[in-house]
Amino acid sequence: MKANINILKNGLLVLIFAVLFFPLIQSQLKLIKIWPLHGDIVISENPVLSIDSWLQSTYQEKKEIYENSNFGFREVFVKLHNQIKFSLF
């Protein structure tokens, strides 16, 4: 009985880590083709690291904007969020 519970706990832990790391893997490898979003979307470019941008802290701000707009499955999450808001409200 105790072995079954440990197997279940380990399986759940692996499942949680897989769900958390799958967007990271998708953003790097593009395993699944996803239709792009349409509308008023500003595509940010990956900033270039330089000494000046690092010391003026502009690199981190631009990198944060880039990562927030280019993570894996962003399009799916945006569409899901909009559909939930539309359906509930």
N, CA, C and O atoms as CSV, one atom per row, in Angstrom:
chain,resi,resn,atom,element,x,y,z
A,1,MET,N,N,0.823,-1.197,0.000
A,1,MET,CA,C,0.000,0.000,0.000
A,1,MET,C,C,0.862,1.254,0.000
A,1,MET,O,O,0.584,2.207,-0.727
A,2,LYS,N,N,1.908,1.248,0.819
A,2,LYS,CA,C,2.775,2.411,0.900
A,2,LYS,C,C,3.548,2.615,-0.398
A,2,LYS,O,O,3.831,3.750,-0.782
A,3,ALA,N,N,3.890,1.518,-1.076
A,3,ALA,CA,C,4.618,1.625,-2.348
A,3,ALA,C,C,3.740,2.267,-3.413
A,3,ALA,O,O,4.233,3.037,-4.237
A,4,ASN,N,N,2.438,1.959,-3.406
A,4,ASN,CA,C,1.517,2.552,-4.377
A,4,ASN,C,C,1.393,4.063,-4.175
A,4,ASN,O,O,1.320,4.826,-5.138
A,5,ILE,N,N,1.371,4.475,-2.923
A,5,ILE,CA,C,1.274,5.904,-2.628
A,5,ILE,C,C,2.543,6.624,-3.079
A,5,ILE,O,O,2.469,7.725,-3.624
A,6,ASN,N,N,3.705,6.011,-2.856
A,6,ASN,CA,C,4.962,6.624,-3.297
A,6,ASN,C,C,5.024,6.719,-4.813
A,6,ASN,O,O,5.505,7.720,-5.346
A,7,ILE,N,N,4.552,5.705,-5.513
A,7,ILE,CA,C,4.521,5.733,-6.976
A,7,ILE,C,C,3.592,6.843,-7.449
A,7,ILE,O,O,3.916,7.563,-8.394
A,8,LEU,N,N,2.448,6.985,-6.804
A,8,LEU,CA,C,1.495,8.032,-7.153
A,8,LEU,C,C,2.084,9.420,-6.910
A,8,LEU,O,O,1.929,10.312,-7.745
A,9,LYS,N,N,2.755,9.610,-5.779
A,9,LYS,CA,C,3.378,10.901,-5.470
A,9,LYS,C,C,4.473,11.234,-6.475
A,9,LYS,O,O,4.559,12.365,-6.954
A,10,ASN,N,N,5.306,10.257,-6.792
A,10,ASN,CA,C,6.376,10.493,-7.759
A,10,ASN,C,C,5.813,10.780,-9.145
A,10,ASN,O,O,6.338,11.634,-9.860
A,11,GLY,N,N,4.763,10.085,-9.529
A,11,GLY,CA,C,4.125,10.330,-10.818
A,11,GLY,C,C,3.534,11.721,-10.894
A,11,GLY,O,O,3.652,12.394,-11.918
A,12,LEU,N,N,2.896,12.160,-9.814
A,12,LEU,CA,C,2.336,13.510,-9.771
A,12,LEU,C,C,3.426,14.571,-9.827
A,12,LEU,O,O,3.260,15.602,-10.478
A,13,LEU,N,N,4.534,14.323,-9.149
A,13,LEU,CA,C,5.645,15.265,-9.174
A,13,LEU,C,C,6.230,15.387,-10.575
A,13,LEU,O,O,6.526,16.492,-11.028
A,14,VAL,N,N,6.398,14.269,-11.258
A,14,VAL,CA,C,6.897,14.290,-12.632
A,14,VAL,C,C,5.916,15.014,-13.539
A,14,VAL,O,O,6.335,15.775,-14.411
A,15,LEU,N,N,4.626,14.796,-13.355
A,15,LEU,CA,C,3.611,15.465,-14.154
A,15,LEU,C,C,3.636,16.985,-13.939
A,15,LEU,O,O,3.518,17.751,-14.896
A,16,ILE,N,N,3.788,17.407,-12.707
A,16,ILE,CA,C,3.847,18.846,-12.413
A,16,ILE,C,C,5.066,19.477,-13.063
A,16,ILE,O,O,4.963,20.542,-13.671
A,17,PHE,N,N,6.224,18.829,-12.942
A,17,PHE,CA,C,7.427,19.367,-13.578
A,17,PHE,C,C,7.301,19.389,-15.091
A,17,PHE,O,O,7.781,20.324,-15.733
A,18,ALA,N,N,6.668,18.383,-15.673
A,18,ALA,CA,C,6.484,18.363,-17.126
A,18,ALA,C,C,5.594,19.513,-17.572
A,18,ALA,O,O,5.879,20.153,-18.584
A,19,VAL,N,N,4.530,19.783,-16.841
A,19,VAL,CA,C,3.626,20.882,-17.180
A,19,VAL,C,C,4.337,22.225,-17.041
A,19,VAL,O,O,4.109,23.131,-17.842
A,20,LEU,N,N,5.193,22.358,-16.035
A,20,LEU,CA,C,5.896,23.623,-15.833
A,20,LEU,C,C,7.005,23.849,-16.861
A,20,LEU,O,O,7.258,24.989,-17.251
A,21,PHE,N,N,7.665,22.784,-17.304
A,21,PHE,CA,C,8.785,22.944,-18.218
A,21,PHE,C,C,8.388,22.856,-19.683
A,21,PHE,O,O,9.193,23.203,-20.548
A,22,PHE,N,N,7.181,22.405,-19.993
A,22,PHE,CA,C,6.791,22.271,-21.391
A,22,PHE,C,C,6.738,23.610,-22.125
A,22,PHE,O,O,7.147,23.648,-23.285
A,23,PRO,N,N,6.260,24.722,-21.529
A,23,PRO,CA,C,6.349,26.003,-22.238
A,23,PRO,C,C,7.787,26.436,-22.518
A,23,PRO,O,O,8.060,27.029,-23.561
A,24,LEU,N,N,8.702,26.150,-21.605
A,24,LEU,CA,C,10.107,26.470,-21.841
A,24,LEU,C,C,10.657,25.664,-23.010
A,24,LEU,O,O,11.365,26.203,-23.862
A,25,ILE,N,N,10.338,24.392,-23.051
A,25,ILE,CA,C,10.787,23.538,-24.152
A,25,ILE,C,C,10.160,23.994,-25.458
A,25,ILE,O,O,10.832,24.013,-26.489
A,26,GLN,N,N,8.889,24.362,-25.435
A,26,GLN,CA,C,8.208,24.827,-26.645
A,26,GLN,C,C,8.822,26.121,-27.162
A,26,GLN,O,O,8.965,26.296,-28.372
A,27,SER,N,N,9.184,27.028,-26.265
A,27,SER,CA,C,9.747,28.294,-26.721
A,27,SER,C,C,11.124,28.108,-27.341
A,27,SER,O,O,11.515,28.887,-28.210
A,28,GLN,N,N,11.863,27.098,-26.913
A,28,GLN,CA,C,13.193,26.874,-27.457
A,28,GLN,C,C,13.177,26.001,-28.709
A,28,GLN,O,O,13.902,26.286,-29.662
A,29,LEU,N,N,12.362,24.941,-28.725
A,29,LEU,CA,C,12.420,23.952,-29.801
A,29,LEU,C,C,11.278,24.040,-30.807
A,29,LEU,O,O,11.385,23.484,-31.899
A,30,LYS,N,N,10.186,24.726,-30.467
A,30,LYS,CA,C,9.013,24.850,-31.342
A,30,LYS,C,C,8.531,23.466,-31.804
A,30,LYS,O,O,8.431,23.202,-33.002
A,31,LEU,N,N,8.236,22.597,-30.842
A,31,LEU,CA,C,7.800,21.239,-31.148
A,31,LEU,C,C,6.427,21.198,-31.802
A,31,LEU,O,O,6.186,20.380,-32.690
A,32,ILE,N,N,5.536,22.065,-31.373
A,32,ILE,CA,C,4.163,22.083,-31.868
A,32,ILE,C,C,3.938,23.398,-32.607
A,32,ILE,O,O,4.241,24.473,-32.089
A,33,LYS,N,N,3.402,23.301,-33.824
A,33,LYS,CA,C,3.124,24.513,-34.591
A,33,LYS,C,C,1.837,25.141,-34.076
A,33,LYS,O,O,0.807,24.475,-33.968
A,34,ILE,N,N,1.907,26.426,-33.760
A,34,ILE,CA,C,0.770,27.154,-33.202
A,34,ILE,C,C,0.474,28.335,-34.101
A,34,ILE,O,O,1.388,29.035,-34.539
A,35,TRP,N,N,-0.821,28.562,-34.381
A,35,TRP,CA,C,-1.227,29.687,-35.208
A,35,TRP,C,C,-0.929,30.982,-34.473
A,35,TRP,O,O,-1.186,31.082,-33.274
A,36,PRO,N,N,-0.393,31.974,-35.170
A,36,PRO,CA,C,-0.075,33.250,-34.508
A,36,PRO,C,C,-1.335,34.034,-34.172
A,36,PRO,O,O,-2.403,33.803,-34.739
A,37,LEU,N,N,-1.187,34.956,-33.246
A,37,LEU,CA,C,-2.287,35.843,-32.892
A,37,LEU,C,C,-2.440,36.912,-33.963
A,37,LEU,O,O,-1.467,37.312,-34.602
A,38,HIS,N,N,-3.669,37.367,-34.151
A,38,HIS,CA,C,-3.950,38.430,-35.103
A,38,HIS,C,C,-4.449,39.641,-34.331
A,38,HIS,O,O,-5.044,39.498,-33.263
A,39,GLY,N,N,-4.215,40.801,-34.854
A,39,GLY,CA,C,-4.698,42.007,-34.207
A,39,GLY,C,C,-3.563,42.963,-33.915
A,39,GLY,O,O,-2.535,42.970,-34.593
A,40,ASP,N,N,-3.770,43.761,-32.899
A,40,ASP,CA,C,-2.805,44.789,-32.531
A,40,ASP,C,C,-1.726,44.177,-31.647
A,40,ASP,O,O,-1.809,44.241,-30.420
A,41,ILE,N,N,-0.715,43.587,-32.273
A,41,ILE,CA,C,0.353,42.912,-31.551
A,41,ILE,C,C,1.681,43.556,-31.929
A,41,ILE,O,O,1.996,43.721,-33.107
A,42,VAL,N,N,2.442,43.913,-30.921
A,42,VAL,CA,C,3.768,44.474,-31.141
A,42,VAL,C,C,4.775,43.370,-30.849
A,42,VAL,O,O,4.856,42.874,-29.726
A,43,ILE,N,N,5.537,42.993,-31.860
A,43,ILE,CA,C,6.532,41.947,-31.691
A,43,ILE,C,C,7.834,42.594,-31.232
A,43,ILE,O,O,8.426,43.405,-31.944
A,44,SER,N,N,8.263,42.224,-30.042
A,44,SER,CA,C,9.503,42.800,-29.519
A,44,SER,C,C,10.686,41.946,-29.962
A,44,SER,O,O,10.570,40.732,-30.134
A,45,GLU,N,N,11.809,42.600,-30.140
A,45,GLU,CA,C,13.014,41.907,-30.583
A,45,GLU,C,C,13.889,41.567,-29.390
A,45,GLU,O,O,13.860,42.240,-28.360
A,46,ASN,N,N,14.670,40.503,-29.554
A,46,ASN,CA,C,15.583,40.073,-28.509
A,46,ASN,C,C,16.699,41.111,-28.379
A,46,ASN,O,O,17.400,41.378,-29.355
A,47,PRO,N,N,16.878,41.703,-27.187
A,47,PRO,CA,C,17.898,42.744,-27.045
A,47,PRO,C,C,19.310,42.166,-27.098
A,47,PRO,O,O,19.546,41.011,-26.744
A,48,VAL,N,N,20.228,42.998,-27.546
A,48,VAL,CA,C,21.631,42.611,-27.617
A,48,VAL,C,C,22.316,43.047,-26.327
A,48,VAL,O,O,22.185,44.192,-25.893
A,49,LEU,N,N,23.037,42.129,-25.733
A,49,LEU,CA,C,23.738,42.422,-24.486
A,49,LEU,C,C,25.005,43.219,-24.773
A,49,LEU,O,O,25.840,42.814,-25.581
A,50,SER,N,N,25.132,44.347,-24.104
A,50,SER,CA,C,26.345,45.150,-24.193
A,50,SER,C,C,26.649,45.690,-22.798
A,50,SER,O,O,25.807,45.644,-21.901
A,51,ILE,N,N,27.837,46.188,-22.638
A,51,ILE,CA,C,28.238,46.708,-21.327
A,51,ILE,C,C,27.379,47.913,-20.949
A,51,ILE,O,O,26.950,48.035,-19.802
A,52,ASP,N,N,27.127,48.800,-21.909
A,52,ASP,CA,C,26.324,49.987,-21.627
A,52,ASP,C,C,24.892,49.626,-21.239
A,52,ASP,O,O,24.346,50.164,-20.276
A,53,SER,N,N,24.292,48.710,-21.998
A,53,SER,CA,C,22.906,48.343,-21.679
A,53,SER,C,C,22.830,47.615,-20.345
A,53,SER,O,O,21.827,47.729,-19.639
A,54,TRP,N,N,23.866,46.873,-19.988
A,54,TRP,CA,C,23.874,46.180,-18.706
A,54,TRP,C,C,24.004,47.190,-17.556
A,54,TRP,O,O,23.285,47.097,-16.561
A,55,LEU,N,N,24.908,48.135,-17.696
A,55,LEU,CA,C,25.138,49.102,-16.624
A,55,LEU,C,C,23.995,50.099,-16.471
A,55,LEU,O,O,23.754,50.594,-15.370
A,56,GLN,N,N,23.293,50.397,-17.551
A,56,GLN,CA,C,22.161,51.321,-17.480
A,56,GLN,C,C,20.857,50.596,-17.174
A,56,GLN,O,O,19.803,51.226,-17.083
A,57,SER,N,N,20.921,49.296,-17.017
A,57,SER,CA,C,19.789,48.408,-16.708
A,57,SER,C,C,18.675,48.443,-17.761
A,57,SER,O,O,17.522,48.135,-17.458
A,58,THR,N,N,19.015,48.814,-18.978
A,58,THR,CA,C,18.020,48.755,-20.044
A,58,THR,C,C,17.935,47.367,-20.637
A,58,THR,O,O,16.903,46.989,-21.192
A,59,TYR,N,N,19.014,46.598,-20.527
A,59,TYR,CA,C,18.999,45.233,-21.060
A,59,TYR,C,C,17.956,44.385,-20.346
A,59,TYR,O,O,17.182,43.675,-20.988
A,60,GLN,N,N,17.934,44.458,-19.035
A,60,GLN,CA,C,16.995,43.643,-18.271
A,60,GLN,C,C,15.552,44.015,-18.581
A,60,GLN,O,O,14.701,43.133,-18.697
A,61,GLU,N,N,15.266,45.289,-18.716
A,61,GLU,CA,C,13.901,45.722,-19.024
A,61,GLU,C,C,13.465,45.229,-20.394
A,61,GLU,O,O,12.353,44.725,-20.550
A,62,LYS,N,N,14.339,45.371,-21.390
A,62,LYS,CA,C,13.994,44.913,-22.735
A,62,LYS,C,C,13.910,43.396,-22.805
A,62,LYS,O,O,13.063,42.852,-23.514
A,63,LYS,N,N,14.782,42.707,-22.075
A,63,LYS,CA,C,14.763,41.239,-22.065
A,63,LYS,C,C,13.488,40.727,-21.394
A,63,LYS,O,O,12.915,39.727,-21.825
A,64,GLU,N,N,13.050,41.407,-20.350
A,64,GLU,CA,C,11.814,41.018,-19.677
A,64,GLU,C,C,10.611,41.172,-20.595
A,64,GLU,O,O,9.741,40.302,-20.633
A,65,ILE,N,N,10.557,42.269,-21.333
A,65,ILE,CA,C,9.470,42.485,-22.296
A,65,ILE,C,C,9.506,41.422,-23.381
A,65,ILE,O,O,8.467,40.895,-23.778
A,66,TYR,N,N,10.709,41.106,-23.863
A,66,TYR,CA,C,10.858,40.081,-24.898
A,66,TYR,C,C,10.407,38.715,-24.393
A,66,TYR,O,O,9.669,38.018,-25.090
A,67,GLU,N,N,10.831,38.322,-23.207
A,67,GLU,CA,C,10.477,37.011,-22.666
A,67,GLU,C,C,8.976,36.915,-22.365
A,67,GLU,O,O,8.375,35.859,-22.559
A,68,ASN,N,N,8.375,37.999,-21.897
A,68,ASN,CA,C,6.938,37.972,-21.610
A,68,ASN,C,C,6.099,37.868,-22.869
A,68,ASN,O,O,4.970,37.380,-22.817
A,69,SER,N,N,6.622,38.312,-23.990
A,69,SER,CA,C,5.840,38.264,-25.221
A,69,SER,C,C,6.243,37.117,-26.140
A,69,SER,O,O,5.669,36.980,-27.221
A,70,ASN,N,N,7.208,36.291,-25.751
A,70,ASN,CA,C,7.676,35.218,-26.622
A,70,ASN,C,C,7.852,33.881,-25.920
A,70,ASN,O,O,8.656,33.067,-26.375
A,71,PHE,N,N,7.142,33.620,-24.841
A,71,PHE,CA,C,7.281,32.322,-24.197
A,71,PHE,C,C,6.427,31.281,-24.911
A,71,PHE,O,O,5.513,31.625,-25.661
A,72,GLY,N,N,6.725,30.029,-24.679
A,72,GLY,CA,C,6.034,28.946,-25.363
A,72,GLY,C,C,4.554,28.887,-25.015
A,72,GLY,O,O,4.177,29.056,-23.855
A,73,PHE,N,N,3.730,28.651,-26.005
A,73,PHE,CA,C,2.276,28.545,-25.886
A,73,PHE,C,C,1.620,29.857,-25.471
A,73,PHE,O,O,0.505,29.836,-24.949
A,74,ARG,N,N,2.268,30.986,-25.684
A,74,ARG,CA,C,1.662,32.267,-25.342
A,74,ARG,C,C,0.361,32.468,-26.100
A,74,ARG,O,O,-0.630,32.922,-25.528
A,75,GLU,N,N,0.360,32.133,-27.379
A,75,GLU,CA,C,-0.833,32.309,-28.198
A,75,GLU,C,C,-2.001,31.501,-27.646
A,75,GLU,O,O,-3.130,31.989,-27.592
A,76,VAL,N,N,-1.729,30.277,-27.240
A,76,VAL,CA,C,-2.775,29.410,-26.694
A,76,VAL,C,C,-3.311,29.985,-25.389
A,76,VAL,O,O,-4.522,30.016,-25.170
A,77,PHE,N,N,-2.409,30.440,-24.524
A,77,PHE,CA,C,-2.841,30.995,-23.243
A,77,PHE,C,C,-3.624,32.287,-23.419
A,77,PHE,O,O,-4.590,32.520,-22.692
A,78,VAL,N,N,-3.235,33.128,-24.362
A,78,VAL,CA,C,-3.965,34.368,-24.612
A,78,VAL,C,C,-5.368,34.056,-25.130
A,78,VAL,O,O,-6.347,34.650,-24.679
A,79,LYS,N,N,-5.462,33.128,-26.075
A,79,LYS,CA,C,-6.775,32.752,-26.616
A,79,LYS,C,C,-7.655,32.115,-25.546
A,79,LYS,O,O,-8.851,32.399,-25.478
A,80,LEU,N,N,-7.074,31.256,-24.710
A,80,LEU,CA,C,-7.831,30.624,-23.634
A,80,LEU,C,C,-8.309,31.655,-22.623
A,80,LEU,O,O,-9.456,31.603,-22.177
A,81,HIS,N,N,-7.446,32.584,-22.261
A,81,HIS,CA,C,-7.821,33.638,-21.317
A,81,HIS,C,C,-8.964,34.489,-21.869
A,81,HIS,O,O,-9.928,34.788,-21.164
A,82,ASN,N,N,-8.840,34.872,-23.139
A,82,ASN,CA,C,-9.891,35.685,-23.745
A,82,ASN,C,C,-11.210,34.924,-23.851
A,82,ASN,O,O,-12.274,35.509,-23.649
A,83,GLN,N,N,-11.159,33.638,-24.162
A,83,GLN,CA,C,-12.378,32.856,-24.262
A,83,GLN,C,C,-13.051,32.694,-22.901
A,83,GLN,O,O,-14.276,32.758,-22.801
A,84,ILE,N,N,-12.260,32.488,-21.865
A,84,ILE,CA,C,-12.839,32.371,-20.519
A,84,ILE,C,C,-13.487,33.686,-20.109
A,84,ILE,O,O,-14.598,33.686,-19.579
A,85,LYS,N,N,-12.809,34.807,-20.346
A,85,LYS,CA,C,-13.407,36.105,-20.014
A,85,LYS,C,C,-14.687,36.352,-20.804
A,85,LYS,O,O,-15.664,36.872,-20.263
A,86,PHE,N,N,-14.684,35.979,-22.085
A,86,PHE,CA,C,-15.874,36.182,-22.915
A,86,PHE,C,C,-17.024,35.310,-22.433
A,86,PHE,O,O,-18.162,35.771,-22.358
A,87,SER,N,N,-16.738,34.060,-22.107
A,87,SER,CA,C,-17.792,33.128,-21.704
A,87,SER,C,C,-18.371,33.468,-20.335
A,87,SER,O,O,-19.575,33.318,-20.127
A,88,LEU,N,N,-17.552,33.918,-19.408
A,88,LEU,CA,C,-18.023,34.176,-18.061
A,88,LEU,C,C,-18.636,35.559,-17.892
A,88,LEU,O,O,-19.555,35.735,-17.092
A,89,PHE,N,N,-18.142,36.527,-18.628
A,89,PHE,CA,C,-18.607,37.894,-18.405
A,89,PHE,C,C,-19.330,38.422,-19.613
A,89,PHE,O,O,-19.793,39.563,-19.606
